[in-house]
Structures are given as C-alpha cells and as structure tokens.
Amino acid sequence: MIQEIEEKKFLDQFYNLMAEVECGPHFDSNNPLHHEWLRRRISRYYYRGTKFFAYYLEDDTPVGFAGLLAEEPLDKVEIFGKMTELLDIGVFPSFRGKGYGKKLLKHVEDYSFSFGAYCIYTATYARSYDTIAFYGRNGFVPVATLPDTHGPGDDGNVYMRKILVGNET
C-alpha cells in the first residue's frame, strides 16, 4: 500500500533511509551537524510542497519512499506548464530487488500524469550507475550531465526525464 505521509511520520520511519539516499557513505551518524543538515533538508522539501509517498506492507512495515515535487503553473501562462520532479526515492536494503522501487516510481508517475504534468524529471549522481540503470529500465532518458555540480573534481549529476503525456501505461 502506498500513501502520502506527513513530515513527522517520515522522520520517524524513513530518516535513516533518507540519510543513505541523500548522502550515501558520507553521512556521519555521530556528527550532530549532519543530522541538523538532513533535518533542515527534509523540512525544506516539505515547505516547498514536496509530497512524500511511503510504501507499506499489509502489516504496516515500511518498505520505502518517494519524494515528488509538483510545481503548479502560473495562472493563464502556458509556458509555465505543470511539471514534477522526483527528488528522492529509496527502498530499505532488505526489500531491494523485489520491485518495490518500480512500484513507487509508477505511483509518482501516475500522480504526475493525473496532475497534468507533461514529464517527470529527476537527477542523480553521475557515478550512481545502478540508479541511472534503474531509471533507464523504467523509461527515463538522460537529458543532461552537469560536471562539478558539488565542486571541483566532482562527477556531477545526470538529469533524466520521462515524458508522460501520450505515454500512458
């Protein structure tokens, strides 16, 4: 079952997974500044209107989440169309490789389509080959690579999108 969850519940159930998704091995759970940074980041996501969808088993065991930012258009301005951006997606290690990530992705795509979005965007670290392959298997294509996104020598980000309109599945 997939449902939208509020910030407190997200923090209670998915905080450690979000640390892994956002920071990987760089998150130091013993560093209070890392915790402060992550809590601010999550709070800013909610403030901007990000919707976090959580996948639960029938016994309410949390499996994973997806964070989707749905940008509304400017009234009567066609060029500012509705768009959505998948900010984060994560599945707990014991549930990986079982199709839950694909189900979460399908949920945010369906939500985006019903929202009226033409496409859904996402970005991932350029060296996250498994993540890039996951998105590719699910219909996303690379549209840009920006090197040095996080500073000199950084591999940067790969930006990907999936067109939703006319591609209903």
Secondary structure in CASP SS format (residue, H / E / C, confidence):
PFRMAT SS
TARGET T0000
AUTHOR 0000-0000-0000
METHOD secondary structure of the structure
MODEL  1
M C 1.00
I E 1.00
Q E 1.00
E E 1.00
I E 1.00
E C 1.00
E H 1.00
K H 1.00
K H 1.00
F H 1.00
L H 1.00
D H 1.00
Q H 1.00
F H 1.00
Y H 1.00
N H 1.00
L H 1.00
M H 1.00
A H 1.00
E H 1.00
V H 1.00
E H 1.00
C H 1.00
G H 1.00
P H 1.00
H H 1.00
F C 1.00
D C 1.00
S C 1.00
N C 1.00
N C 1.00
P H 1.00
L H 1.00
H H 1.00
H H 1.00
E H 1.00
W H 1.00
L H 1.00
R H 1.00
R H 1.00
R H 1.00
I H 1.00
S H 1.00
R H 1.00
Y H 1.00
Y H 1.00
Y H 1.00
R C 1.00
G C 1.00
T C 1.00
K E 1.00
F E 1.00
F E 1.00
A E 1.00
Y E 1.00
Y E 1.00
L C 1.00
E C 1.00
D C 1.00
D C 1.00
T C 1.00
P E 1.00
V E 1.00
G E 1.00
F E 1.00
A E 1.00
G E 1.00
L E 1.00
L E 1.00
A E 1.00
E E 1.00
E C 1.00
P C 1.00
L C 1.00
D C 1.00
K C 1.00
V C 1.00
E C 1.00
I C 1.00
F C 1.00
G C 1.00
K C 1.00
M E 1.00
T E 1.00
E E 1.00
L E 1.00
L E 1.00
D E 1.00
I E 1.00
G E 1.00
V E 1.00
F C 1.00
P H 1.00
S H 1.00
F H 1.00
R C 1.00
G C 1.00
K C 1.00
G C 1.00
Y H 1.00
G H 1.00
K H 1.00
K H 1.00
L H 1.00
L H 1.00
K H 1.00
H H 1.00
V H 1.00
E H 1.00
D H 1.00
Y H 1.00
S H 1.00
F H 1.00
S H 1.00
F H 1.00
G C 1.00
A C 1.00
Y C 1.00
C E 1.00
I E 1.00
Y E 1.00
T E 1.00
A E 1.00
T E 1.00
Y E 1.00
A C 1.00
R C 1.00
S C 1.00
Y H 1.00
D H 1.00
T H 1.00
I H 1.00
A H 1.00
F H 1.00
Y H 1.00
G H 1.00
R H 1.00
N C 1.00
G C 1.00
F C 1.00
V E 1.00
P E 1.00
V E 1.00
A E 1.00
T E 1.00
L E 1.00
P C 1.00
D C 1.00
T C 1.00
H C 1.00
G C 1.00
P C 1.00
G C 1.00
D C 1.00
D C 1.00
G C 1.00
N E 1.00
V E 1.00
Y E 1.00
M E 1.00
R E 1.00
K E 1.00
I E 1.00
L C 1.00
V C 1.00
G C 1.00
N C 1.00
E C 1.00
T C 1.00
END
